[in-house]
Amino acid sequence: MASSLDASTPVYPLYISGLNVDFSKSKKNVESAEVRINDLRSSTSMKSGAGKVLRQTFSPPMKFSPGDMFSLHVRYRKWYGIRHEDIGFEPDDMFRECSAGEYNKVHKNITIIVQLSKNPNIEHAEHAAPSSDGTLGLQPTTDEIFRNCPQFRILVIGKTGVGKSSLINYAFGVQNATASHNKPGEVTIDQELISPQNNKFVLHDSKGFEPGEEDNLEIVRDFINRRRKMPGLKDQLHAVWLCFEIPCTGGRLLETGVEQFLTSKREGELGDIPIVVVFTKYDKLLVQVERTMNKSSFKGLSEAAIQDLIKKGAENKLQEVCVAPLETFTKSSIPHVTVSTNKNHKETLARLIQTTEKLVCEHVGIDASVMTSIAQRVDPGLNIKASIEVGKRKYWKALASSVPFKNRSMWDCLHVLHTDIVNVWNFQDPHDYLCAPEFRRLMTNMVDELDVGPTVNPNKHLAFGLSIVGAIAGIVSALSGPAAPIVVPIAAGVVIASWVYEVYQQSRPALQRFMKYIIDLTLVLQTLYLVSENQELSRRAIKLAFKSYHDSPTSGEVHTRIQEYDKQMTFLERADRDSLDQFIKLLQSYGIGTEEMSDLRGKLPAVDLSSDEPWDTVGKP
């Protein structure tokens, strides 16, 4: 049974914009189907036509609120007459999987796909991206991943007070992560804790192995073994974090229960499930080490040199009291990471996520490792890595072959590229602003608009972070007040570029536009990550990120480098894997690391992003 991290249920409604009923594998001859939400029925029934698939688009979308009942009333013909059947749905599952854009259910060989959105303004035509020839649209690769592995599933083990809640809050960008064992002796390890602020991970929580409480060790062992035997990747456990507070005042690190658990892992009783030992509260260790150091050793040193000296002392202490005892007992090197949730040490959380993602990739599977990167909210580099992994599976191959987009309009192609990239970044975007038509149009128009700008030296690579911070500072200083509207330089209300309606053909202009769109969107989202700091998105925040990238020198440099790169690589003549790899290297060269991200946030000017405003704001750009 799932519950939210803050023990609350989702407060937002869903909107049902479309429905597909495929009975091609069923012996039943379905004549019609009708959506029913409580006592409300869809205004029209879905009628069977050619083939054995029923499709219906709802305009406006049907509202589905928490607590509502959802069912499909199906009418089918038997040899002896007409029969009726009500197919019920599980509302909690529909809310949990809404971020994938659809909910799938199979009932007696009838496959039902419900198109979902949290935004009442995004209808099925926009969301499902129907192609220009009237067939169903290109399906995002992330949809396939979310069906196989909709969430990153993790077990966190540790005693009360070790810092688990803070660790989860910061690593996954949520608030009020709570333990599942609020009463002494109570263990609810099977309870699924899911946050409404980030539904891309499932937390299972267990208290540490206290002396005299051997039962908990068996509960954890049983839970891990039950989960690893489940057939579906979505139900399997993907990683375990075993948390210890760094002992700053002596004391034993490994209790008997911990030793028995690690022995089970070493002897293969827990399978290949990745287990990472997490040493928490590293900032407290640094304070203790500084207090015990001889201050005369600081004389004549710079502040940076002093901090390096303190860190070296802390590493020596950590090796002595944590790493050495751990490796002595396990008789091998076990993955371990030292972390702090202090704002000055956010890079430690990034190392934990990077270590976890690598182990999940090696021992669980690619889809689970992609979901690890999507669920986390501390390392934008992993979002870019996951975006590349998703893109290379199918649609980015269009950069070297026209097969994925054959007979599709450019708008359809850009639509699916956009959806995959946005899904991977996993922003807290309950209104789906990042998939709104206005934002898609802004990104599409920027592809051509920047091409008429000033010439940029392609051999000069600008520092992306400083370029963006400078642009943000210029925008904020030009505002009449901290909450004054932000005017984007390109109209969001209408698609200007006529080429988006053309059928895709492999050509130099088409390939350049795809490359520019992918990199532009990725860097706008990276800028949004910088300014939003895991807060719920507003259109104002998105407009600031868009305008900052657009106005920065980096945007012109990106387009110039793509044009020069295309000429040098003779892309059409060398449509091979090497061409795609070179493009990926170009994208990666603009990535911002976690440590740099923290430094840049310290340089940002104050600007109110909590309030919202329309996409199009009257004013002078």
C-alpha angles and dihedrals in degrees: 000000000000127000133173122259090246093041092249130122124235110283098195124087124232125228121219108213102169147000135208122194113190114188096163090118094045128087089219119103100221113202102179144349132205128198115228124192108184101308094335116105129196112263092240133029121234107250124208114243133160113347127007099287127098119202130185133176119202116214110209096024118248114253117235115187131191108276094029122124118232127198142154119229107211125195118196137168125243125184090259097047146289120330130193131209135180114216111202126210132206105242095199091057091049092054091046094054098038093106089067087064095238144049121219127204130174116204119178092330092314111121115209122190118190116196108221137188138166089216117078090201096062108082129190093266091062097034100048094039099222111207124245092255092062097254123121113288131254109287116231115245089228089063089062091048093047091051091053097038113006095173143023106246117208137173116211117197124190146118121270110277096026090113103256096141093052090046092054093042094055099035094053101027098243137126134234099014103185133199119249093222105064094153126060110267094008115128122181101170093152092059112108112223111202126175121220086214093059118013094174094092136051118209125207111189129202132175118237126269101274119193111267094020101097091151092075091057090057092045091054094045091049092047094051093047094047091050096047091054094055111111098222121075089217091062097042123095110252103190145354126217112201105197130205129172109233105254104237095171102043125264134130118299100198117050120198093261092053091050091052091049092050089047089055089053094046092050093050097249092128097047123222097322107141112245119191121190109221120202106200136202096035089164090065090053090053091052092050094048091050091052093052097045123101103255091208087073088066094061113123094004126125120242090255091051091050091052090050089052091051092048091051090052090049092051091052091050092047091052090051101046102028119015099040095050090046095050093041090058098040092042088218142063108278120192109264134167132189114220143181128185090208110123091239092060104043090129088073090064090050090055090052092052092044091051091047094047092051093050092046090052092050100043108023111027148276096270091053091049090050089052089050089058093044095048097049122083105192106073119051088185089070090052089055090046091051091046089055092048091050093045095049092055094070128328102044086060084077085078086071102022134029094217100100093053101035112149092359127124118249089243091057090049094049090045094061093041089052095048094051094049094047092048092053093054091055098201121183092259109149092166094051091234091156090061095041116122090241094059092044089053092049090054093044094051093048090063091069100025094064092050091073093054129101120304114262127204103251092203093059111084112199123213100255098205097051090042091056095044089052091051092049091050090052092049094048094047090053093054117102089226141355091269098037114131118270113231115210115214094231126057112251097194102073137033107240101178109088094195092076089076094054122102110255116259126174103256139133095259092048093049092047091051092052092049093047093047093050095048095039092052093044092051093045088053091047088053089048089052088054096052102033100053094201094306123138108278124250126189086245091061092047092049091051091052092046095047092044092055093041093050096042121095088239094073093058090044091053093053093045093049091050091052093048092043091052091052094047095046094045084220099195092051092046101044095161142115092274090063091054091047091053090052090050091052088053090053093047092051089072096052121123119219123225095253092049090046090058091049092049093050088057089058097049118113118236114269131160110243098160095084121072134225138179122279093242114052121184111238145085115295 
